[in-house]
Amino acid sequence: MLFTATSLQQEAPADTTQKIGCRDIRQCEQSELVAEQLLSPRGLGKLTDGHDKHFYSNGAFNLVQLVLYMLRQTGPAHVFISSYSIAEQSLAMLRRKLDKGELLSIRFLIDNRVRTISPKPFDYLVTAFAGCYRCCALHAKVALVWNDTHHWTLVGSQNATNNPKLERGIIHTRREIFDFDYQHLTHEFDQGTD
């Protein structure tokens, strides 16, 4: 099935200090719409560069479980996760993958409120991933997974916590989308606080 996106043009006042990032994708690309609500990331099937996956889930898996699904296909890779909230169990899974060498590196961009709303997972993040996280005002749920062969972006409603609600996601497998997200998330990481 073919998926096209139209561009939205917005002019900002010349004196504004806030920039809005926009990616204009006028070329059609192959995209697969997964019809049923997924009970597991395995329901997405094999990922192929240049072929995106659009899906809904019933809340049976979270952002980190989707990242692990992607890693099984990429092999060892770098990961960059942004999430409004995160669970200690999700962090522990990622720490094990890092210790085994299945993750080449990892960075986190987490919402400022995690410090107070979820102090135990935040303490685990600070201890287990010292220097690999930043906090900022954030609601974006994005995961970047890359190595020499693949540059994939997951964008969805899933946080890195378990939440039994209807969720929506897209796995983009085009380098241009990855570069767009990597640039913006790296900027926010550089501006964030410990």
Secondary structure, 3 states (H helix, E strand, C coil): CEECCCCCCCCCCCCCCCCCCCCCCCCCEEEEECCCCECCHHHHCCCECCEEEEEEECCCCCHHHHHHHHHHHHCCEEEEEEECCECHHHHHHHHHHHHHCCEEEEEEEEECCHHHHCHHHHHHHHHHCCCCEEEECCCCCEEEEECCCCEEEEEECCCECCCCCCEEEEEECCHHHHHHHHHHHHHHHHHCEC
